[in-house]
Amino acid sequence: MKGVVLAGGLGTRLRSLTRITNKHLLPVYDQPMIFYPLQKLAEAGVVDVMLVTGGSSAGDFLRLLGDGSRFGLESLNYAYQEREGGIAEAIGLARGFVGDDRFVVILGDNIMECSLRPYLEPYERQESGARVLLYEVENPSDYGVAEMDGDSVVSIEEKPRQPKSNLAVIGVYMYDGYAFEVIEDLEPSDRGELEVTDVNNAYRERGLLKADVIEGWWADCGASIDSLLRANLRVARMKGWKEEDTP
């Protein structure tokens, strides 16, 4: 299985921190944000990875990450997204890299406590289709929300007023080659972007979308300044920092 890390976007919700840099280069406690998804992939045995980014900070990723060997990767490839075309468009740029393999996509501003390995293994056993990861949240109306029947996803609603569950679809998606066929035929949304929810729904409509609820905590660092702060504190505490030790 190959890995694709998405690290584009303008980071408008984190202004003014992102006025002159990409949000994925911002620190989360003692490391740049982009280190975390790369480490998660390597720990799970996904060692051939492509990073998709864009904008004026693209060269900074190459200088920072190099060939990926410091993370235990066998190869780290790069793709450049010319415009703000959406998550699905960014995934489509990895088509040549992925080839006939299955692949896992991680949004570069998503950080999680758990290992990815227990969730990749069921997908490797899955005959075909896609698999996404979910997280129980207190405010499901702020997310894309999945309705489940066993391990199958029967609906996904974006920021519903009356959520059918408290299970948010987080930024980890496992796909086979059908994803690229879907992306090729997608029309831009009202935002002018190709939406990853449309890719997931294409699988769901065929009865081919499965999901797992992750254990431990998850953070969307790019959602707001507050969410970035909470992620810093969670990682710091996980690494042994105690607030009472701070002078």
Contacts in CASP RR format, 6 or more apart in sequence:
PFRMAT RR
TARGET T0000
AUTHOR 0000-0000-0000
METHOD contacts of the structure
MODEL  1
MKGVVLAGGLGTRLRSLTRITNKHLLPVYDQPMIFYPLQKLAEAGVVDVM
LVTGGSSAGDFLRLLGDGSRFGLESLNYAYQEREGGIAEAIGLARGFVGD
DRFVVILGDNIMECSLRPYLEPYERQESGARVLLYEVENPSDYGVAEMDG
DSVVSIEEKPRQPKSNLAVIGVYMYDGYAFEVIEDLEPSDRGELEVTDVN
NAYRERGLLKADVIEGWWADCGASIDSLLRANLRVARMKGWKEEDTP
1 46 0 8 1.000
1 101 0 8 1.000
1 102 0 8 1.000
1 103 0 8 1.000
1 104 0 8 1.000
1 120 0 8 1.000
1 123 0 8 1.000
1 124 0 8 1.000
2 46 0 8 1.000
2 48 0 8 1.000
2 49 0 8 1.000
2 50 0 8 1.000
2 94 0 8 1.000
2 97 0 8 1.000
2 98 0 8 1.000
2 101 0 8 1.000
2 102 0 8 1.000
2 103 0 8 1.000
2 104 0 8 1.000
3 41 0 8 1.000
3 46 0 8 1.000
3 48 0 8 1.000
3 49 0 8 1.000
3 50 0 8 1.000
3 103 0 8 1.000
3 104 0 8 1.000
3 105 0 8 1.000
3 106 0 8 1.000
4 49 0 8 1.000
4 50 0 8 1.000
4 51 0 8 1.000
4 52 0 8 1.000
4 91 0 8 1.000
4 94 0 8 1.000
4 97 0 8 1.000
4 98 0 8 1.000
4 103 0 8 1.000
4 104 0 8 1.000
4 105 0 8 1.000
4 106 0 8 1.000
5 34 0 8 1.000
5 37 0 8 1.000
5 38 0 8 1.000
5 41 0 8 1.000
5 49 0 8 1.000
5 50 0 8 1.000
5 51 0 8 1.000
5 52 0 8 1.000
5 105 0 8 1.000
5 106 0 8 1.000
5 108 0 8 1.000
6 52 0 8 1.000
6 53 0 8 1.000
6 87 0 8 1.000
6 90 0 8 1.000
6 91 0 8 1.000
6 105 0 8 1.000
6 106 0 8 1.000
6 107 0 8 1.000
6 108 0 8 1.000
7 22 0 8 1.000
7 24 0 8 1.000
7 34 0 8 1.000
7 51 0 8 1.000
7 52 0 8 1.000
7 53 0 8 1.000
7 61 0 8 1.000
7 108 0 8 1.000
8 22 0 8 1.000
8 24 0 8 1.000
8 52 0 8 1.000
8 53 0 8 1.000
8 54 0 8 1.000
8 55 0 8 1.000
8 81 0 8 1.000
8 90 0 8 1.000
9 22 0 8 1.000
9 23 0 8 1.000
9 54 0 8 1.000
9 55 0 8 1.000
9 84 0 8 1.000
10 18 0 8 1.000
10 84 0 8 1.000
11 18 0 8 1.000
11 22 0 8 1.000
11 23 0 8 1.000
11 222 0 8 1.000
12 18 0 8 1.000
13 222 0 8 1.000
13 223 0 8 1.000
13 224 0 8 1.000
13 225 0 8 1.000
14 23 0 8 1.000
14 26 0 8 1.000
14 222 0 8 1.000
14 224 0 8 1.000
14 225 0 8 1.000
14 228 0 8 1.000
17 23 0 8 1.000
17 26 0 8 1.000
17 225 0 8 1.000
17 228 0 8 1.000
18 26 0 8 1.000
21 57 0 8 1.000
21 60 0 8 1.000
22 53 0 8 1.000
22 54 0 8 1.000
22 55 0 8 1.000
22 57 0 8 1.000
22 58 0 8 1.000
22 60 0 8 1.000
22 61 0 8 1.000
23 33 0 8 1.000
23 109 0 8 1.000
23 221 0 8 1.000
23 222 0 8 1.000
24 32 0 8 1.000
24 33 0 8 1.000
24 34 0 8 1.000
24 53 0 8 1.000
24 61 0 8 1.000
24 108 0 8 1.000
24 109 0 8 1.000
25 32 0 8 1.000
25 33 0 8 1.000
25 34 0 8 1.000
25 57 0 8 1.000
25 60 0 8 1.000
25 61 0 8 1.000
25 64 0 8 1.000
26 32 0 8 1.000
26 33 0 8 1.000
26 221 0 8 1.000
26 228 0 8 1.000
27 33 0 8 1.000
27 232 0 8 1.000
28 36 0 8 1.000
28 111 0 8 1.000
28 221 0 8 1.000
28 228 0 8 1.000
28 231 0 8 1.000
28 232 0 8 1.000
28 235 0 8 1.000
29 232 0 8 1.000
29 235 0 8 1.000
29 236 0 8 1.000
29 239 0 8 1.000
29 241 0 8 1.000
30 235 0 8 1.000
30 236 0 8 1.000
30 239 0 8 1.000
32 64 0 8 1.000
33 108 0 8 1.000
33 109 0 8 1.000
33 111 0 8 1.000
33 221 0 8 1.000
34 51 0 8 1.000
34 61 0 8 1.000
34 64 0 8 1.000
34 65 0 8 1.000
34 108 0 8 1.000
35 71 0 8 1.000
36 108 0 8 1.000
36 111 0 8 1.000
37 106 0 8 1.000
37 107 0 8 1.000
37 108 0 8 1.000
37 110 0 8 1.000
37 111 0 8 1.000
38 49 0 8 1.000
38 51 0 8 1.000
38 65 0 8 1.000
38 68 0 8 1.000
38 71 0 8 1.000
38 73 0 8 1.000
38 76 0 8 1.000
39 71 0 8 1.000
40 106 0 8 1.000
40 112 0 8 1.000
40 115 0 8 1.000
40 116 0 8 1.000
41 47 0 8 1.000
41 49 0 8 1.000
41 71 0 8 1.000
41 73 0 8 1.000
41 104 0 8 1.000
41 106 0 8 1.000
41 116 0 8 1.000
42 71 0 8 1.000
42 72 0 8 1.000
42 73 0 8 1.000
43 115 0 8 1.000
43 116 0 8 1.000
43 117 0 8 1.000
44 115 0 8 1.000
44 116 0 8 1.000
44 117 0 8 1.000
44 120 0 8 1.000
45 117 0 8 1.000
46 104 0 8 1.000
46 116 0 8 1.000
46 120 0 8 1.000
47 72 0 8 1.000
47 73 0 8 1.000
47 74 0 8 1.000
47 75 0 8 1.000
48 73 0 8 1.000
48 74 0 8 1.000
48 75 0 8 1.000
48 77 0 8 1.000
49 68 0 8 1.000
49 73 0 8 1.000
49 75 0 8 1.000
49 76 0 8 1.000
49 77 0 8 1.000
50 76 0 8 1.000
50 77 0 8 1.000
50 78 0 8 1.000
50 79 0 8 1.000
50 94 0 8 1.000
50 97 0 8 1.000
50 98 0 8 1.000
51 61 0 8 1.000
51 65 0 8 1.000
51 76 0 8 1.000
51 77 0 8 1.000
51 78 0 8 1.000
51 79 0 8 1.000
52 78 0 8 1.000
52 79 0 8 1.000
52 80 0 8 1.000
52 81 0 8 1.000
52 90 0 8 1.000
52 91 0 8 1.000
52 93 0 8 1.000
52 94 0 8 1.000
53 61 0 8 1.000
53 78 0 8 1.000
53 79 0 8 1.000
53 80 0 8 1.000
53 81 0 8 1.000
54 80 0 8 1.000
54 81 0 8 1.000
54 82 0 8 1.000
58 78 0 8 1.000
58 80 0 8 1.000
61 78 0 8 1.000
62 78 0 8 1.000
65 71 0 8 1.000
65 76 0 8 1.000
66 76 0 8 1.000
67 73 0 8 1.000
67 75 0 8 1.000
67 76 0 8 1.000
68 75 0 8 1.000
68 76 0 8 1.000
77 97 0 8 1.000
79 90 0 8 1.000
79 93 0 8 1.000
79 94 0 8 1.000
79 97 0 8 1.000
80 93 0 8 1.000
81 89 0 8 1.000
81 90 0 8 1.000
81 93 0 8 1.000
84 193 0 8 1.000
85 188 0 8 1.000
85 192 0 8 1.000
85 193 0 8 1.000
85 194 0 8 1.000
86 193 0 8 1.000
86 194 0 8 1.000
86 195 0 8 1.000
86 196 0 8 1.000
87 107 0 8 1.000
87 193 0 8 1.000
87 194 0 8 1.000
87 195 0 8 1.000
87 196 0 8 1.000
88 182 0 8 1.000
88 183 0 8 1.000
88 186 0 8 1.000
88 193 0 8 1.000
88 194 0 8 1.000
88 195 0 8 1.000
88 196 0 8 1.000
88 198 0 8 1.000
88 199 0 8 1.000
89 183 0 8 1.000
89 193 0 8 1.000
89 194 0 8 1.000
91 105 0 8 1.000
91 173 0 8 1.000
91 175 0 8 1.000
91 179 0 8 1.000
91 180 0 8 1.000
91 183 0 8 1.000
91 196 0 8 1.000
91 199 0 8 1.000
92 179 0 8 1.000
92 180 0 8 1.000
92 183 0 8 1.000
94 103 0 8 1.000
95 180 0 8 1.000
98 177 0 8 1.000
98 180 0 8 1.000
99 177 0 8 1.000
100 177 0 8 1.000
102 123 0 8 1.000
102 124 0 8 1.000
102 174 0 8 1.000
102 175 0 8 1.000
102 176 0 8 1.000
102 177 0 8 1.000
103 174 0 8 1.000
103 175 0 8 1.000
104 116 0 8 1.000
104 120 0 8 1.000
104 123 0 8 1.000
104 172 0 8 1.000
104 173 0 8 1.000
104 174 0 8 1.000
104 175 0 8 1.000
105 171 0 8 1.000
105 172 0 8 1.000
105 173 0 8 1.000
105 174 0 8 1.000
105 175 0 8 1.000
106 171 0 8 1.000
106 172 0 8 1.000
107 171 0 8 1.000
107 172 0 8 1.000
107 220 0 8 1.000
109 220 0 8 1.000
109 221 0 8 1.000
109 222 0 8 1.000
110 170 0 8 1.000
110 171 0 8 1.000
110 172 0 8 1.000
110 218 0 8 1.000
110 219 0 8 1.000
110 220 0 8 1.000
110 221 0 8 1.000
111 218 0 8 1.000
111 219 0 8 1.000
111 221 0 8 1.000
111 231 0 8 1.000
111 234 0 8 1.000
111 235 0 8 1.000
112 170 0 8 1.000
112 172 0 8 1.000
112 214 0 8 1.000
112 216 0 8 1.000
112 217 0 8 1.000
112 218 0 8 1.000
112 219 0 8 1.000
113 215 0 8 1.000
113 216 0 8 1.000
113 217 0 8 1.000
113 218 0 8 1.000
113 234 0 8 1.000
113 238 0 8 1.000
114 214 0 8 1.000
114 215 0 8 1.000
114 216 0 8 1.000
116 172 0 8 1.000
119 131 0 8 1.000
119 133 0 8 1.000
119 172 0 8 1.000
119 174 0 8 1.000
119 212 0 8 1.000
119 214 0 8 1.000
120 174 0 8 1.000
122 131 0 8 1.000
122 151 0 8 1.000
122 210 0 8 1.000
122 212 0 8 1.000
123 131 0 8 1.000
123 174 0 8 1.000
123 210 0 8 1.000
126 210 0 8 1.000
128 176 0 8 1.000
128 178 0 8 1.000
128 208 0 8 1.000
129 175 0 8 1.000
129 176 0 8 1.000
129 178 0 8 1.000
129 203 0 8 1.000
129 206 0 8 1.000
129 208 0 8 1.000
129 209 0 8 1.000
129 210 0 8 1.000
130 173 0 8 1.000
130 174 0 8 1.000
130 175 0 8 1.000
130 176 0 8 1.000
130 178 0 8 1.000
130 179 0 8 1.000
130 199 0 8 1.000
130 200 0 8 1.000
130 203 0 8 1.000
130 208 0 8 1.000
130 209 0 8 1.000
130 210 0 8 1.000
131 173 0 8 1.000
131 174 0 8 1.000
131 209 0 8 1.000
131 210 0 8 1.000
131 211 0 8 1.000
131 212 0 8 1.000
132 146 0 8 1.000
132 153 0 8 1.000
132 169 0 8 1.000
132 170 0 8 1.000
132 171 0 8 1.000
132 172 0 8 1.000
132 173 0 8 1.000
132 174 0 8 1.000
132 200 0 8 1.000
132 209 0 8 1.000
132 210 0 8 1.000
132 211 0 8 1.000
133 169 0 8 1.000
133 170 0 8 1.000
133 171 0 8 1.000
133 172 0 8 1.000
133 211 0 8 1.000
133 212 0 8 1.000
133 213 0 8 1.000
133 214 0 8 1.000
134 146 0 8 1.000
134 148 0 8 1.000
134 167 0 8 1.000
134 168 0 8 1.000
134 169 0 8 1.000
134 170 0 8 1.000
134 211 0 8 1.000
134 212 0 8 1.000
134 213 0 8 1.000
134 214 0 8 1.000
135 167 0 8 1.000
135 168 0 8 1.000
135 170 0 8 1.000
135 213 0 8 1.000
135 214 0 8 1.000
135 218 0 8 1.000
136 166 0 8 1.000
136 167 0 8 1.000
136 168 0 8 1.000
136 213 0 8 1.000
137 143 0 8 1.000
137 166 0 8 1.000
137 167 0 8 1.000
137 168 0 8 1.000
138 166 0 8 1.000
140 160 0 8 1.000
140 163 0 8 1.000
140 165 0 8 1.000
140 166 0 8 1.000
140 167 0 8 1.000
140 168 0 8 1.000
141 159 0 8 1.000
141 160 0 8 1.000
141 161 0 8 1.000
141 163 0 8 1.000
142 159 0 8 1.000
142 168 0 8 1.000
143 159 0 8 1.000
143 168 0 8 1.000
143 169 0 8 1.000
144 156 0 8 1.000
144 157 0 8 1.000
144 158 0 8 1.000
144 159 0 8 1.000
144 160 0 8 1.000
144 168 0 8 1.000
144 169 0 8 1.000
144 197 0 8 1.000
145 156 0 8 1.000
145 157 0 8 1.000
145 158 0 8 1.000
145 159 0 8 1.000
145 160 0 8 1.000
145 163 0 8 1.000
145 164 0 8 1.000
145 165 0 8 1.000
145 166 0 8 1.000
145 167 0 8 1.000
145 168 0 8 1.000
145 169 0 8 1.000
146 153 0 8 1.000
146 155 0 8 1.000
146 156 0 8 1.000
146 165 0 8 1.000
146 167 0 8 1.000
146 168 0 8 1.000
146 169 0 8 1.000
146 211 0 8 1.000
147 153 0 8 1.000
147 154 0 8 1.000
147 155 0 8 1.000
147 156 0 8 1.000
147 157 0 8 1.000
147 164 0 8 1.000
147 165 0 8 1.000
147 167 0 8 1.000
148 154 0 8 1.000
148 165 0 8 1.000
148 167 0 8 1.000
148 211 0 8 1.000
151 210 0 8 1.000
151 211 0 8 1.000
151 212 0 8 1.000
152 207 0 8 1.000
152 209 0 8 1.000
152 210 0 8 1.000
152 211 0 8 1.000
153 200 0 8 1.000
153 204 0 8 1.000
153 209 0 8 1.000
153 210 0 8 1.000
153 211 0 8 1.000
154 204 0 8 1.000
155 164 0 8 1.000
155 204 0 8 1.000
156 169 0 8 1.000
156 197 0 8 1.000
156 200 0 8 1.000
156 201 0 8 1.000
156 204 0 8 1.000
157 163 0 8 1.000
157 164 0 8 1.000
158 197 0 8 1.000
167 211 0 8 1.000
167 213 0 8 1.000
169 197 0 8 1.000
169 200 0 8 1.000
169 211 0 8 1.000
170 214 0 8 1.000
170 218 0 8 1.000
170 220 0 8 1.000
171 220 0 8 1.000
173 196 0 8 1.000
173 199 0 8 1.000
173 200 0 8 1.000
175 199 0 8 1.000
178 202 0 8 1.000
178 203 0 8 1.000
178 208 0 8 1.000
179 199 0 8 1.000
179 203 0 8 1.000
182 198 0 8 1.000
182 199 0 8 1.000
182 202 0 8 1.000
182 203 0 8 1.000
183 194 0 8 1.000
183 199 0 8 1.000
186 194 0 8 1.000
186 195 0 8 1.000
186 198 0 8 1.000
186 199 0 8 1.000
188 194 0 8 1.000
189 195 0 8 1.000
189 198 0 8 1.000
200 209 0 8 1.000
203 209 0 8 1.000
217 234 0 8 1.000
219 227 0 8 1.000
219 230 0 8 1.000
219 231 0 8 1.000
219 234 0 8 1.000
220 227 0 8 1.000
221 227 0 8 1.000
221 228 0 8 1.000
221 231 0 8 1.000
222 228 0 8 1.000
END
